[in-house]
Amino acid sequence: IPATFSKYIQRIGRSGRRGQKAYVFTILGNDPISSYYERYPKDFWKQGLEPLYIDLDNIEIMKTHLVAMAIDYPLNYLKLSENEKKIIENLIKEGFLRKRGKFLFPTRNGWAFLRKRMSLRGVGENVKIISENGRIIGFREKSMAIKELFPGAIYIHGGTPYLSLKFKDNKAIVRKLPKNINLYTVPLYYTIPDETKIFQDKIVHNISIKYLELNITDTVYAYIVKDFFRNIKIREEILRQPIEYEFNTKGILIVFPYNDMWNDIENAEAFHAIEHALISVSQTIVGASMTDIGGVSFPTGHIYIYDTFPGGSGISFQIYNDISIALKRAYRLISECNCIDGCPKCIYSPYCGNNNMILSRKKAKYVLEKILKKKVERVIEIPRKGKPVV
């Protein structure tokens, strides 16, 4: 089921055209969003078209556009805004532009910089997907490519499965596989978020919420091969060389109370489950897909939810504004599931970097219940420590 009503309207609008009658069948899946709307259908059918936010200050997009403008026609430095001038100064330092008088011109490196970013698929660097015989099959944003095209990955493109043989220098070499292959791969990775700037902060339900600028480093170190039909693990492989991708973005930091009665693993199980639930229910609020939002949690109660697009997309800012709704929906999702302690209908995620390990629905419910029922005094933030759980 689509996460938001606007996506639902867009999809059903493909039927019943030119005055024809059409019937729409909505089939719920075995996932958190379907599980939530199954219990709260009014939240779906009675919601309006959600507001959309565009981040006009995305530095990565501005860098690309400014270099493209200089290539298109000599760019007049004096006609730029103060923010644009700051970005121009960095582009000159990086060797992508040169200044002659009041005009800006691209360098050879500037042309190369733009060629790597000439895509409508997304923001930032792209990875070229190439067959063994040198044919270009397609492109993928690097932030997703490291998790889908690592050596050994099974990648589906245009309905055809491919095996990734090599990943280097923004190129992935792949080999075509038989169409009846019944295997798929899941990456194992970890994420390190570094806070670079705080834009806004507030207290909601006695916990601290910050909207900030982040530097994200994703590292893929291994992968799991699974049977598609039985969804069982066949084997786990460690990559010979881990693959990293670093980018700047925007996100939110939520600091939950550390429970002294639990050890670090038990706290990590609670916060990791809350992170998954918040990402799932946030889709119902902001209209994003699961790959638009990333998350990482720490045993100390620090949960980061961020835009997966370099420079930021504005999605996390919408979540920041509606965080109270997100917390309440996350609690509903977690508390009303009848599983033992976690399942695909509540806290499991197909994009989990830990293969849905270190998760506890019951502990997450305990934490959220105390917060929402105002049984927690204002949380004093403690230093972040421990291993990140994605």
C-alpha positions in Angstrom: 0.0 0.0 0.0 1.4 3.5 -0.8 2.7 5.2 2.3 0.7 8.4 1.7 -2.6 9.4 0.2 -1.1 11.5 -2.5 0.8 8.5 -3.8 -2.4 6.5 -3.7 -4.3 9.1 -5.7 -1.4 9.2 -8.2 -1.5 5.4 -8.7 -5.3 5.0 -8.9 -5.4 7.9 -11.3 -4.0 5.6 -14.0 -7.3 3.8 -14.2 -10.8 5.0 -15.1 -9.6 7.6 -17.6 -11.8 9.3 -20.2 -14.9 8.7 -18.2 -14.5 4.9 -17.9 -15.5 3.0 -14.8 -12.7 1.5 -12.8 -12.4 -0.6 -9.7 -9.4 -0.3 -7.3 -8.3 -3.2 -5.1 -6.0 -2.3 -2.2 -4.0 -5.3 -1.0 -2.2 -5.0 2.3 1.2 -6.5 2.6 3.3 -8.0 5.4 5.0 -4.8 6.3 4.8 -2.0 8.9 2.8 0.5 6.8 0.2 -2.1 5.8 0.0 -3.2 9.4 -0.5 0.4 10.7 -3.2 1.2 8.1 -5.0 -2.1 8.8 -5.6 -1.0 12.3 -6.1 2.7 11.6 -7.7 3.0 8.2 -9.1 6.4 9.0 -5.5 7.7 9.1 -5.3 6.7 5.5 -8.7 7.5 4.0 -9.3 10.7 5.8 -5.9 12.3 5.4 -5.4 15.1 3.0 -2.6 15.6 0.5 0.4 16.0 2.6 2.5 19.2 2.2 5.8 18.9 0.4 9.0 20.6 1.4 11.8 21.5 -1.0 15.3 22.3 0.5 16.4 25.3 -1.6 19.7 25.4 0.3 21.0 22.0 -0.8 24.7 22.8 -1.3 25.3 19.7 -3.5 22.6 20.8 -5.9 23.8 24.4 -5.9 27.4 23.3 -6.6 26.3 21.3 -9.6 24.0 24.1 -10.9 26.6 26.8 -10.5 29.2 24.9 -12.4 26.6 24.1 -15.2 25.7 27.8 -15.3 29.4 28.7 -15.8 29.7 26.2 -18.6 26.5 27.4 -20.3 27.5 31.1 -20.2 30.2 33.2 -18.4 28.7 33.6 -14.9 28.7 37.1 -13.4 30.0 36.9 -9.8 28.4 40.2 -8.9 24.9 39.0 -9.6 25.1 36.1 -7.2 23.6 35.9 -3.7 25.8 35.9 -0.6 25.1 32.2 -0.1 26.0 31.4 -3.8 29.2 33.4 -3.5 30.3 31.3 -0.5 29.8 28.1 -2.6 31.6 29.7 -5.6 34.6 30.4 -3.4 34.8 26.7 -2.4 34.4 25.7 -6.1 37.3 27.9 -7.0 39.4 26.4 -4.1 38.5 22.9 -5.3 39.7 23.8 -8.8 36.3 23.5 -10.6 35.9 27.2 -11.5 38.3 30.1 -12.2 37.6 33.8 -11.9 38.5 36.5 -14.5 37.5 39.9 -13.4 33.8 39.6 -12.4 33.2 36.5 -14.6 33.5 32.8 -13.7 34.6 30.0 -16.1 34.8 26.2 -15.7 38.1 24.4 -15.5 38.8 21.0 -17.0 38.2 19.6 -13.5 34.9 21.5 -13.5 33.8 19.7 -16.7 34.7 16.4 -15.2 32.9 17.3 -11.9 29.7 18.0 -13.9 29.9 14.9 -16.1 29.8 12.7 -12.9 26.6 14.4 -11.8 24.6 14.7 -15.1 21.7 12.6 -14.0 18.0 13.0 -13.2 18.1 10.0 -10.9 19.4 11.8 -7.8 21.9 14.1 -6.2 25.7 13.6 -6.0 27.9 11.0 -7.6 26.6 8.2 -9.8 27.9 4.7 -10.4 28.1 3.4 -14.0 26.9 -0.2 -14.4 28.8 -2.0 -17.1 28.5 -5.5 -18.5 31.5 -7.8 -18.9 31.7 -6.9 -22.6 31.8 -3.2 -21.9 28.1 -2.3 -22.6 26.7 0.4 -20.3 23.6 -1.0 -18.7 22.6 1.9 -16.5 23.5 4.2 -13.6 22.8 4.2 -9.8 23.3 6.8 -7.2 26.5 6.0 -5.3 24.7 6.2 -1.9 22.6 3.3 -3.0 25.1 1.6 -5.3 27.5 0.7 -2.5 24.6 -1.3 -0.9 23.3 -2.9 -4.1 26.4 -3.4 -6.3 29.2 -4.5 -4.0 31.2 -7.5 -5.4 29.0 -10.6 -5.0 25.7 -8.7 -5.0 22.8 -9.8 -7.1 21.3 -6.7 -8.7 18.1 -6.6 -10.7 18.0 -4.1 -13.6 15.0 -4.0 -16.0 13.8 -7.4 -14.7 17.1 -9.1 -15.4 19.4 -10.3 -12.6 23.1 -9.5 -12.7 26.0 -10.6 -10.5 28.3 -7.7 -9.5 31.9 -8.7 -10.1 33.8 -5.5 -9.4 33.2 -2.2 -7.8 35.8 0.5 -8.2 36.2 4.1 -9.4 32.4 4.7 -9.6 32.0 1.7 -11.9 30.4 -1.6 -11.3 31.2 -4.5 -13.6 28.3 -7.1 -13.8 27.6 -10.4 -15.3 24.1 -11.5 -16.5 22.5 -14.3 -14.5 19.7 -16.8 -15.5 16.2 -15.2 -15.0 15.0 -18.1 -12.9 17.7 -17.6 -10.1 16.0 -17.7 -6.7 18.7 -15.9 -4.7 19.1 -12.4 -3.5 21.7 -10.5 -1.4 21.4 -8.3 1.7 24.3 -5.9 2.6 25.7 -5.7 6.1 27.0 -2.2 6.9 27.4 0.4 9.6 26.9 4.2 9.6 28.8 6.8 11.4 27.1 10.2 11.8 29.1 13.3 12.7 27.2 16.4 13.7 28.5 19.6 12.0 25.8 22.2 12.7 22.6 22.6 14.6 19.8 24.5 12.8 17.0 24.1 15.4 16.2 22.3 18.6 13.2 21.8 20.8 11.9 19.6 23.7 9.0 17.3 22.9 7.5 14.9 25.5 10.5 15.8 27.7 13.1 14.5 25.1 15.5 16.6 23.1 15.0 16.9 19.3 17.5 18.6 17.0 17.4 19.5 13.3 21.0 19.5 12.2 23.6 19.1 9.5 25.4 15.8 9.4 28.3 14.1 7.8 27.4 10.5 7.1 29.9 7.7 6.4 28.4 4.4 5.2 30.7 1.3 5.2 29.6 -2.0 3.6 31.7 -4.8 5.0 29.8 -8.1 4.3 26.7 -9.5 2.8 24.2 -12.3 3.2 22.9 -14.6 0.4 19.2 -15.6 0.9 16.7 -17.9 -0.7 14.1 -15.6 -2.4 11.1 -17.9 -1.8 11.9 -19.3 1.6 13.6 -16.1 2.8 16.3 -18.1 4.6 19.9 -17.4 5.0 22.2 -19.5 2.8 25.6 -18.0 3.6 27.4 -14.9 4.8 30.4 -13.4 3.0 32.9 -10.9 4.1 34.1 -8.4 1.5 37.8 -8.4 0.7 37.8 -4.7 0.8 35.0 -2.7 2.6 33.3 -0.1 0.5 32.8 3.4 1.9 30.7 6.4 0.9 30.8 9.8 2.7 28.3 12.6 2.2 26.9 15.7 3.9 23.1 15.8 4.5 20.5 17.0 7.0 18.7 15.1 9.7 17.3 15.0 13.2 18.7 13.7 16.5 16.4 12.4 19.1 17.8 11.6 22.5 15.9 9.0 24.5 16.5 8.1 28.1 19.2 5.5 28.8 17.8 2.7 31.1 20.2 1.9 33.9 18.4 -1.3 34.6 19.4 -2.7 31.2 22.8 -3.4 29.8 24.1 -1.7 26.6 22.8 -4.5 24.3 19.3 -4.3 25.8 19.3 -0.5 25.4 20.5 -0.9 21.9 17.7 -3.4 21.1 15.1 -0.8 22.3 16.5 2.2 20.4 17.2 0.2 17.2 13.6 -0.9 17.2 12.3 2.6 17.8 14.5 3.9 14.9 13.0 1.3 12.5 9.5 2.1 13.6 10.0 5.9 13.3 11.3 5.5 9.8 8.4 3.3 8.8 5.7 5.6 10.2 7.4 8.8 8.9 6.6 7.6 5.4 2.9 7.9 6.3 3.5 11.5 7.3 5.9 13.0 4.8 5.3 10.9 1.7 8.8 9.5 1.4 9.9 6.0 0.4 12.1 3.8 2.7 15.2 4.6 0.6 14.7 8.4 1.1 15.2 8.1 4.9 18.2 6.6 6.7 18.7 6.0 10.4 21.2 4.9 13.0 21.0 4.4 16.7 23.3 4.1 19.7 23.0 2.3 23.0 23.1 5.7 24.8 19.7 6.6 23.4 20.9 8.7 20.4 18.8 8.1 17.3 19.6 9.9 14.0 17.1 10.0 11.2 18.4 11.7 8.1 17.9 12.5 4.4 19.7 9.9 2.2 20.2 12.5 -0.5 23.5 14.4 -0.4 22.9 17.9 0.8 19.5 17.0 2.2 16.0 16.8 0.7 13.9 18.4 3.3 12.2 15.2 4.4 13.9 15.1 7.8 12.7 18.7 8.4 9.1 17.6 7.9 9.7 14.8 10.4 11.2 17.3 12.8 8.1 19.4 12.6 5.7 16.4 13.0 7.8 14.5 15.5 5.0 14.2 18.0 2.7 12.5 15.5 5.6 10.2 14.4 6.3 9.1 18.0 2.6 8.4 18.6 2.2 6.4 15.4 5.5 4.5 16.2 4.0 3.5 19.6 0.8 2.3 18.0 2.7 0.3 15.4 4.9 -1.4 18.1 2.4 -1.8 20.9 -0.4 -3.4 18.9 1.6 -6.0 17.0 0.9 -9.5 18.4 4.4 -11.0 17.6 6.7 -12.3 20.3 9.4 -9.6 20.1 9.6 -8.2 16.6 8.5 -9.2 13.0 8.2 -7.8 9.5 4.8 -6.2 10.4 6.3 -4.0 13.1 10.0 -3.4 13.4 11.8 -5.4 10.7 13.2 -3.5 7.8 14.4 -4.8 4.4 17.1 -2.1 4.5 18.5 -2.9 8.0 22.3 -3.0 7.9 22.4 -5.6 10.8 20.0 -8.1 9.1 17.3 -7.2 11.7 19.4 -8.2 14.7 19.6 -6.4 18.0 15.9 -5.5 18.0 13.2 -5.7 20.7 9.6 -4.7 20.2 8.8 -5.1 23.9 11.7 -2.9 25.1 10.8 -0.3 22.4 7.2 -0.3 23.6 8.4 0.2 27.2 10.5 3.3 26.3 7.8 4.9 24.1 5.1 4.3 26.6 6.9 6.0 29.4 7.6 9.0 27.2 4.1 9.4 25.8 2.5 8.9 29.1 4.7 11.5 30.6 6.5 9.2 33.1 9.9 10.5 32.1 11.4 13.7 33.4 13.3 15.9 31.0 16.0 13.8 29.5 19.6 15.0 30.1 21.7 14.2 27.1 24.7 12.0 28.0 27.7 11.6 25.7 27.1 9.3 22.7 29.1 6.1 22.9 28.9 2.5 21.9 28.7 0.8 18.5 26.2 2.2 15.9 23.3 0.0 15.0 21.7 0.7 11.5 
